[in-house]
């Protein structure tokens, strides 16, 4: 551990090797969760509404909005059981979806992309916090 100068002796920089080991130890599901919103946005922009794959576009978007933002935040909470994480995660996802929709409606912005970007940012930020927590030595 390297010390930080300027009188901040109680704060220490983590060892880079320990940080890399911690990042490798992060579960793959956390990395997938972090990128899920951006994959959803890609699917929305690549698959046109008129194509036969529009059902896939709808399913990907629905699954993301229903599960991912809330699960990313719920995994940060001190919950004991997996079922608690799933129930709280789904409830939080529905709440985030409603809050984002109400906020954009009140702002008179009808863009679906903006709403998905907001949810993707929430998901990625919460997953990044979890990744940094798990990377700490």
Phi, psi and omega per residue, in radians:
X1 nan 2.328 -3.140
X2 -1.706 2.415 3.138
X3 -1.494 2.555 3.070
X4 -1.586 2.253 3.137
X5 -1.281 -2.903 3.078
X6 1.147 0.738 2.996
X7 1.256 0.188 3.128
X8 -1.781 0.927 -2.999
X9 -1.167 -0.377 -3.132
X10 -1.374 -0.262 3.083
X11 -1.680 2.316 -3.125
X12 -2.225 2.533 3.044
X13 -1.396 2.430 3.121
X14 -1.247 2.662 3.067
X15 -1.165 2.256 -3.111
X16 -1.027 -0.626 3.131
X17 -1.162 -0.706 3.115
X18 -1.166 -0.624 3.106
X19 -1.140 -0.751 3.099
X20 -1.102 -0.714 3.106
X21 -1.103 -0.707 3.130
X22 -1.142 -0.680 3.109
X23 -1.181 -0.645 3.093
X24 -1.201 -0.477 -3.126
X25 -1.403 -0.164 3.118
X26 -1.142 2.287 3.136
X27 -1.037 2.531 -3.130
X28 -1.074 -0.549 -3.138
X29 -1.069 -0.560 3.123
X30 -1.198 -0.715 3.103
X31 -1.153 -0.710 3.110
X32 -1.114 -0.735 3.118
X33 -1.088 -0.689 -3.136
X34 -1.098 -0.607 -3.109
X35 -1.687 -0.039 -3.029
X36 -1.088 -0.664 -3.136
X37 -1.165 -0.648 -3.120
X38 -1.293 -0.591 3.046
X39 -1.159 -0.677 3.094
X40 -1.103 -0.777 3.092
X41 -1.075 -0.691 3.090
X42 -1.085 -0.759 3.123
X43 -1.107 -0.681 -3.140
X44 -1.145 -0.653 -3.102
X45 -1.465 -0.488 -3.100
X46 -1.451 -0.731 -3.094
X47 -1.553 2.087 -3.124
X48 -1.358 2.668 -3.139
X49 -1.120 -0.352 -3.099
X50 -1.589 -0.166 -3.071
X51 -1.370 2.836 3.088
X52 -1.158 -0.307 3.130
X53 -1.514 0.139 -3.118
X54 -1.103 -0.428 3.071
X55 -1.145 -0.706 3.090
X56 -1.096 -0.726 3.096
X57 -1.026 -0.776 -3.142
X58 -1.137 -0.772 -3.131
X59 -1.133 -0.728 3.134
X60 -1.111 -0.778 -3.136
X61 -1.148 -0.769 3.135
X62 -1.093 -0.787 -3.141
X63 -1.104 -0.715 3.124
X64 -1.099 -0.889 -3.084
X65 -1.137 -0.614 -3.109
X66 -1.319 -0.570 -2.986
X67 -1.980 -0.845 -2.818
X68 -1.202 -0.886 -3.103
X69 -1.043 -0.762 -3.129
X70 -1.208 -0.694 3.103
X71 -1.108 -0.679 3.126
X72 -1.086 -0.713 3.127
X73 -1.323 -0.700 -3.109
X74 -1.127 -0.525 3.127
X75 -1.224 -0.247 3.077
X76 -1.477 -0.337 -3.078
X77 -1.422 2.651 3.139
X78 -1.403 1.224 3.117
X79 -1.724 2.504 -3.039
X80 -1.513 -0.762 -3.023
X81 -1.801 2.656 3.107
X82 -1.131 -0.633 -3.136
X83 -1.136 -0.583 3.073
X84 -1.127 -0.732 3.125
X85 -1.079 -0.746 -3.127
X86 -1.177 -0.761 -3.116
X87 -1.158 -0.815 3.120
X88 -1.149 -0.659 3.135
X89 -1.095 -0.783 3.125
X90 -1.166 -0.714 3.109
X91 -1.110 -0.740 3.114
X92 -1.160 -0.672 3.110
X93 -1.080 -0.776 3.111
X94 -1.103 -0.696 3.122
X95 -1.139 -0.796 3.111
X96 -1.068 -0.744 3.125
X97 -1.045 -0.786 3.123
X98 -1.161 -0.753 -3.139
X99 -1.099 -0.757 3.128
X100 -1.135 -0.746 3.133
X101 -1.114 -0.768 3.121
X102 -1.120 -0.728 -3.135
X103 -1.100 -0.787 -3.134
X104 -1.245 -0.555 3.084
X105 -1.201 -0.729 3.107
X106 -1.126 -0.555 3.104
X107 -1.454 0.028 -3.136
X108 1.020 0.726 3.090
X109 -1.979 2.017 -3.083
X110 -1.668 0.184 -3.058
X111 -1.297 2.077 3.058
X112 -1.211 -0.602 3.134
X113 -1.075 -0.742 3.129
X114 -1.086 -0.683 3.120
X115 -1.158 -0.749 3.111
X116 -1.161 -0.651 3.097
X117 -1.099 -0.719 3.114
X118 -1.064 -0.787 3.123
X119 -1.184 -0.610 3.101
X120 -1.167 -0.657 3.108
X121 -1.160 -0.740 3.086
X122 -1.043 -0.802 -3.115
X123 -1.116 -0.830 -3.109
X124 -1.149 -0.706 3.136
X125 -1.113 -0.779 3.129
X126 -1.154 -0.702 3.106
X127 -1.179 -0.625 3.109
X128 -1.135 -0.678 3.071
X129 -1.065 -0.762 3.121
X130 -1.136 -0.675 3.117
X131 -1.124 -0.769 3.128
X132 -1.172 -0.618 3.069
X133 -1.109 -0.745 -3.111
X134 -1.301 -0.354 -3.139
X135 -1.463 -0.221 3.133
X136 -1.155 2.423 3.102
X137 -1.269 nan nan
